[in-house]
Amino acid sequence: LSGMGRSFPRTFDGTIQVHDMTVNGKQWQVYAVGGSPAQTVLHAVLEILPKPPDLVVSGINYGENLGTGITASGTIGAALEAATMGIPSIAISLETEAHHYLSYSEEVNFSTAAHFTVYFGRLLLDKHFPPDVDVLKVDVPCDATSKTPWVVTRLSRIQYFEPIVPERSSWDVPATMGYTLGGDPAKDALDTDVYALRVKRCVSVTPLSLDLTSRVDLADIEQILRK
């Protein structure tokens, strides 16, 4: 679900449905949860699975997740929820045209994004990352191939998706905020996720932490507050 972040809405009923699905000729038993992406992770780990998984893959998302807006992403939220339980997690998104963000169209080719999902998933399982790395956020350009280079990035401070105020005659008329791509990626810092994907056309790999504490000297902040 788009724009859910790591939310736990009480409007979902938490029902769990079991389905049989054939993927590449193989039969799988799959589950559908009445909940946000983060709630789905909780139900899966605490109710459905006999033991915690070795890895959680959130995505592949229709549309890139870049910059300061990632906290609104359900794809990111699900991966962060898994990380709170100590499960290595990857949140992967594929750049698409804007009209595909909510279309869930079968026209979108996820094969390259799937390649990088497997690649970085295996690295998460095989290697030891620093304690502050809780999630790998991976964003794949729409024109990428399996040979496209990847770079480690930091979050851009660009407001990548800028809100659009709805047009309505009065406030009691239902309306939702739209959004458009904002900022100029070419003017962003060279080591950011936005610059890597939009300008260099590389796969962006951003390590995320559950610790949202600002990376500043806490003594300096205390001094400012106590003046």
Protein Blocks (a to p, Z undefined) as FASTA:
>chain_A
ZZkljadcfkbgoiacdddddeehiacddddddddfklmmmmmmmmmpmbdcfbdcedjd
ehiaehjllmmpmklmmmmmmmmnopacddddddddfklmmnopakbccklmmmmmmmmm
mmmmmpccdfklmbdcddddfkbcfklccddddddfbdfbacdddddfbfklgcdddddd
edjfklpcfkbmklmmmmnopacdddddfblcdcbdfklmmmmmmZZ
